[in-house]
Amino acid sequence: MPNAVEVAYAAVADTVATALGGVPIATPGALISRHFEKKKVDAQRILLDELSKGKKPELELRDCEDHIDILFSFYYAAMRGRARENLRLLARLIVNLNDCDELYASKFDRHQTVLSELDIDEIRVLAFAAKQLLEEREVRPGIKSIHIHTGRLGEEAFGERKEYAGGALSKVVRSGYICTFVTGGGVGSGGTLVYKTTPAFLEILDILDSAIFESAPSN
């Protein structure tokens, strides 16, 4: 694992250096290096922490190119300034796929871009949806989707910021984990816009399990 990590990080560092190479900036090079080194250390700490919670003590190398591509994506997200919550979701995705012998780039790529781009409020929405779906599963084991009610979302996931729930719910549709449909005719004809979880959300929930809850910030 350390060798693959170093190779992936070196590739990210080269990419960043190339991108900054032709840009005139006043920030000293040493300061830039320290900035990215800190991000590297923070990201590695998150990945190792999640790995310690997994079933296997190390990432199993099946396909060298896949392995490096996955780690490159993880460290690139860190270098781009993704929040710790996003990095923890990505780390858990890597570890859980590793635990079930499915750590391949094709599987990882199905979700890594979306997870790395979610903002904090969108993570709140998904954590709320995950909690509701898992609760419903206890009553109806075969349930595959739930409707999300804005009022309850605001009260339980946003607290004093409940007026932001509607906007966050609308925005998270871009992830593909939540979709909309209209009941009772068109929206302009007395119909109601409804938000519901999608099969993609069910898939990522089965992979990440409790990580969505752990990554959601408190109100």
C-alpha positions in Angstrom: 0.0 0.0 0.0 2.7 2.7 0.8 4.3 2.2 -2.6 1.0 2.7 -4.4 0.1 5.6 -2.2 3.4 7.4 -3.0 3.1 6.7 -6.7 -0.4 8.1 -6.7 0.5 11.1 -4.7 3.6 11.9 -6.8 1.3 11.8 -9.9 -1.0 14.3 -8.2 1.9 16.5 -7.2 3.2 16.5 -10.8 -0.3 17.4 -12.1 -0.6 20.3 -9.7 2.9 21.5 -10.4 2.2 21.5 -14.1 -1.0 23.4 -13.7 0.7 26.1 -11.6 3.9 26.1 -13.6 2.8 28.8 -16.0 0.8 30.9 -13.6 2.5 34.0 -12.1 1.7 34.0 -8.3 3.2 35.8 -5.4 2.9 32.9 -2.9 6.4 31.4 -2.2 6.9 27.9 -3.6 7.9 26.5 -0.2 4.5 27.7 1.2 2.7 26.0 -1.6 4.6 22.8 -0.9 3.7 22.9 2.8 0.1 23.5 1.9 -0.1 20.5 -0.3 2.0 18.3 2.1 -0.5 19.1 4.8 -3.4 18.1 2.6 -1.6 14.9 1.7 -1.0 14.0 5.4 -4.6 14.8 6.3 -6.0 12.7 3.4 -3.7 9.8 4.3 -4.8 10.0 7.9 -8.4 9.8 6.9 -7.8 6.8 4.5 -5.8 4.9 7.1 -8.4 5.6 9.8 -11.1 4.2 7.6 -8.9 1.2 6.7 -8.5 0.5 10.4 -12.3 0.1 10.6 -12.5 -2.3 7.7 -12.4 -6.0 7.6 -9.0 -6.2 5.9 -5.8 -4.6 7.3 -4.6 -3.4 3.9 -5.8 -2.6 0.4 -5.4 -5.7 -1.8 -3.6 -5.0 -5.0 -5.4 -6.8 -7.9 -4.8 -4.5 -10.8 -1.9 -2.1 -10.4 -3.3 0.5 -12.8 -6.7 0.4 -11.1 -5.2 0.7 -7.7 -3.1 3.8 -8.6 -6.1 5.4 -10.5 -8.3 5.0 -7.4 -5.7 6.5 -5.1 -4.9 9.2 -7.6 -8.6 10.2 -7.6 -8.6 10.2 -3.8 -5.5 12.4 -3.4 -6.5 14.7 -6.3 -9.8 15.4 -4.4 -7.7 16.3 -1.4 -5.4 18.6 -3.4 -8.4 20.3 -4.9 -9.6 21.2 -1.4 -12.5 18.9 -0.9 -13.9 18.9 2.6 -12.9 16.3 5.2 -16.5 15.0 5.0 -16.1 14.3 1.2 -12.7 12.6 1.8 -14.1 10.4 4.5 -16.9 9.3 2.1 -14.3 8.5 -0.6 -12.1 6.7 1.9 -15.0 4.6 3.1 -16.0 3.8 -0.5 -12.4 2.6 -1.2 -12.3 0.5 2.0 -15.7 -1.1 1.7 -15.1 -2.0 -2.0 -11.8 -3.5 -0.8 -13.6 -5.5 1.9 -16.0 -7.1 -0.6 -13.3 -7.8 -3.2 -14.6 -5.2 -5.6 -11.9 -2.5 -5.5 -11.8 -1.7 -9.2 -11.6 1.7 -10.9 -14.9 1.0 -12.9 -16.8 0.4 -9.6 -15.1 3.3 -7.8 -15.7 5.7 -10.6 -19.4 5.2 -10.6 -19.6 7.2 -7.4 -16.3 9.0 -6.6 -17.0 12.1 -8.8 -20.4 12.6 -7.1 -19.2 12.0 -3.6 -16.2 14.4 -4.0 -18.5 17.2 -5.3 -21.2 17.1 -2.7 -21.4 20.2 -0.4 -22.1 20.0 3.3 -25.9 20.6 3.0 -26.2 18.0 0.3 -24.5 15.5 2.6 -27.0 16.4 5.3 -29.8 15.6 2.8 -28.3 12.2 1.9 -27.7 11.3 5.5 -31.3 12.1 6.3 -32.5 10.0 3.4 -30.3 7.1 4.4 -31.6 7.2 8.0 -35.2 7.3 6.8 -34.7 4.4 4.3 -32.9 2.2 6.9 -35.7 2.8 9.4 -38.3 1.9 6.8 -36.3 -1.3 5.9 -36.9 -2.5 9.5 -40.6 -2.4 8.9 -40.7 -3.2 5.2 -37.5 -5.1 4.3 -38.1 -5.0 0.6 -38.4 -1.2 0.3 -36.2 0.3 -2.3 -37.1 4.0 -2.3 -38.6 6.6 0.0 -40.1 10.0 -0.5 -38.3 12.9 1.2 -40.5 15.5 2.9 -39.0 19.0 3.0 -40.5 19.9 6.3 -39.2 16.9 8.2 -35.8 17.3 6.5 -35.5 20.8 7.7 -36.5 20.0 11.2 -34.3 17.0 11.7 -31.3 17.7 9.4 -31.0 21.5 9.4 -32.3 22.6 12.8 -32.2 26.4 13.0 -31.2 26.5 9.3 -34.3 24.7 8.2 -35.1 27.3 5.6 -32.1 25.9 3.6 -33.5 22.4 3.4 -35.6 23.0 0.3 -32.6 24.5 -1.7 -30.3 21.7 -0.6 -32.9 19.1 -1.6 -33.3 20.7 -5.1 -29.5 20.9 -5.6 -28.8 17.3 -4.6 -30.9 16.1 -7.5 -27.8 16.7 -9.6 -26.1 13.8 -7.8 -28.5 11.2 -9.3 -29.2 9.9 -5.8 -32.5 11.9 -5.6 -35.0 12.4 -8.3 -38.3 14.3 -8.7 -41.7 13.5 -10.1 -45.1 15.2 -10.1 -48.3 13.7 -8.6 -51.8 14.9 -9.3 -51.1 16.5 -12.7 -48.6 19.1 -13.7 -47.0 21.4 -11.2 -48.9 24.3 -12.7 -52.2 22.4 -12.6 -52.3 21.7 -8.9 -49.8 18.8 -8.9 -47.2 18.3 -6.2 -43.5 18.0 -6.8 -42.1 15.0 -4.9 -38.5 14.0 -4.1 -37.6 10.4 -3.9 -34.4 8.3 -3.6 -33.1 6.4 -6.7 -31.6 3.0 -7.4 -28.2 4.7 -7.5 -28.8 5.9 -3.9 -29.7 2.4 -2.8 -26.5 1.1 -4.3 -24.2 3.7 -2.6 -26.1 3.2 0.7 -25.4 -0.5 0.5 -21.7 0.2 -0.1 -21.1 3.0 2.4 -23.5 1.9 5.1 -23.1 4.1 8.2 -20.5 6.4 6.6 -23.1 8.8 5.3 -24.3 9.4 8.9 -20.8 9.8 10.2 -19.8 12.3 7.5 -22.9 14.5 8.0 -22.0 17.6 10.0 -24.1 18.5 13.1 -26.7 21.3 12.8 
